[in-house]
Amino acid sequence: MEKRLIYNSGHIYDLQNANDRDDVNFYRSIVKRYGGPVLELACGTGVLSIPIAKDGYDVTGLDLSNDMLLQARNKAEGVSNLQFLNGNMSDFSIGKKFKTIFAAFNSVCHLHSYHEIKGMINCVKKHLSNDGIFVFDCFIPDFNILSRDKNKRYPVFEGNGLSITETNEYDPIEQVNHIKWYHEYGNQKWIEDLDMRMFYPQETQNYLISNGMTIIEKYGNHQFGEFGRQNRLQIYICKKS
Ligand SMILES: C[S@@+](CC[C@H](N)C(=O)[O-])C[C@H]1O[C@@H](n2cnc3c(N)ncnc32)[C@H](O)[C@@H]1O
C-alpha cells in the first residue's frame, strides 16, 4: 500500500480533527484568564489558534509542516491578528514575548528525545513574558493500548468519507508507540507512520521542574477535571521558576 508522510495534508487532517474538539473551549478560557499575545506550538491547521484569534487575541502559530500551515492560512483568511510560521517547537526564535504559550492535542509526543524536550522548554522560557504561562496536554500512557497485539487492526476514525484504522507496537525502551494509520478516502488507500513518545506523569513533571519551570496547576481533562487516574489526560500550567 502507498506510504505517505504524517501531516502531509491539512485537508485530510481536518476531516478527522477539526470538529467536536472539547479542547477549543479549554484553551479559549485559558487565554481569557492569562491573556495574549499567544503562541501555539505545533498549531497544525489552526483548529485552536483561529478561534482564539477570533476572540480578539494576538496569536502566532508555529508548525513544522507546511502542508498543515497551508490549510491553516486558507482557513484564517481575513483574520488579521493571526500569523502562522514554519518552525520546530524544540528550536525556534521568534523575537517576541508571549503571555500564553501552549502545545495541545498530544503534540509534545512528537518530541522523542530528552534533547528535543529540553529544547522546547528552553525556547518556551525565552519567549515567555515574566508573568507568562506555558500549557500543554497529552495522554497518560494507557497500557491497554500499548500492550495490544501488533497484528490486530483497531478503529480510529470513521466520518466525512474518511476511514482510519491502526496497528501499534510499543517500544518500552524508547518509550515510543509506533503506530501505523491505514487511511481509506474515496478510491485512495495509504499508510502513515505515527510515532508517539509516551510521557509518564512523574518524569514529565521532573522534566519541567529540572528545566526551570514551576507547575502552578494540573488537570486531567479539558473540563478542568482532577489530575488523577480517573482521567485520561495530563495537562500542566506552568510559569518560569
Ligand atoms: C496532533 S497535531 C496537532 C495540531 C493542532 N495543535 C491541533 O490541535 O489540531 C500535531 C502537529 O505537530 C506538528 N509537529 C510535529 N513535530 C513538530 C515540531 N518538532 N515542531 C513543530 N511542529 C511539529 C505537526 O506538523 C502537526 O501539525
The ligand as an SDF file (V2000), in Angstrom:
LIG
                    3D

 27 29  0  0  0  0  0  0  0  0999 V2000
   -1.7240   16.2840   16.5900 C   0  0  0  0  0  0  0  0  0  0  0  0
   -1.2790   17.6130   15.5390 S   0  0  0  0  0  0  0  0  0  0  0  0
   -1.9240   18.9740   16.4820 C   0  0  0  0  0  0  0  0  0  0  0  0
   -2.2600   20.1590   15.6400 C   0  0  0  0  0  0  0  0  0  0  0  0
   -3.0380   21.2640   16.3570 C   0  0  0  0  0  0  0  0  0  0  0  0
   -2.3440   21.7410   17.5340 N   0  0  0  0  0  0  0  0  0  0  0  0
   -4.4120   20.8130   16.7520 C   0  0  0  0  0  0  0  0  0  0  0  0
   -4.7310   20.9130   17.9410 O   0  0  0  0  0  0  0  0  0  0  0  0
   -5.1860   20.3660   15.8870 O   0  0  0  0  0  0  0  0  0  0  0  0
    0.4430   17.7070   15.7790 C   0  0  0  0  0  0  0  0  0  0  0  0
    1.1420   18.8100   14.9990 C   0  0  0  0  0  0  0  0  0  0  0  0
    2.5070   18.8480   15.4290 O   0  0  0  0  0  0  0  0  0  0  0  0
    3.2940   19.2480   14.3450 C   0  0  0  0  0  0  0  0  0  0  0  0
    4.6880   18.9510   14.6880 N   0  0  0  0  0  0  0  0  0  0  0  0
    5.2720   17.7380   14.8420 C   0  0  0  0  0  0  0  0  0  0  0  0
    6.5430   17.8810   15.2500 N   0  0  0  0  0  0  0  0  0  0  0  0
    6.7680   19.2230   15.3600 C   0  0  0  0  0  0  0  0  0  0  0  0
    7.8870   20.0140   15.7510 C   0  0  0  0  0  0  0  0  0  0  0  0
    9.0450   19.4380   16.1100 N   0  0  0  0  0  0  0  0  0  0  0  0
    7.7570   21.3520   15.7460 N   0  0  0  0  0  0  0  0  0  0  0  0
    6.6000   21.9540   15.3580 C   0  0  0  0  0  0  0  0  0  0  0  0
    5.5060   21.2450   14.9820 N   0  0  0  0  0  0  0  0  0  0  0  0
    5.5860   19.9060   14.9900 C   0  0  0  0  0  0  0  0  0  0  0  0
    2.7140   18.5060   13.1740 C   0  0  0  0  0  0  0  0  0  0  0  0
    3.0870   19.0620   11.9350 O   0  0  0  0  0  0  0  0  0  0  0  0
    1.2160   18.6280   13.4830 C   0  0  0  0  0  0  0  0  0  0  0  0
    0.6600   19.7540   12.8460 O   0  0  0  0  0  0  0  0  0  0  0  0
  1  2  1  0
  2  3  1  0
  2 10  1  0
  3  4  1  0
  4  5  1  0
  5  6  1  0
  5  7  1  0
  7  8  2  0
  7  9  1  0
 10 11  1  0
 11 12  1  0
 11 26  1  0
 12 13  1  0
 13 14  1  0
 13 24  1  0
 14 15  1  0
 14 23  1  0
 15 16  2  0
 16 17  1  0
 17 18  1  0
 17 23  2  0
 18 19  1  0
 18 20  2  0
 20 21  1  0
 21 22  2  0
 22 23  1  0
 24 25  1  0
 24 26  1  0
 26 27  1  0
M  CHG  2   2   1   9  -1
M  END
$$$$
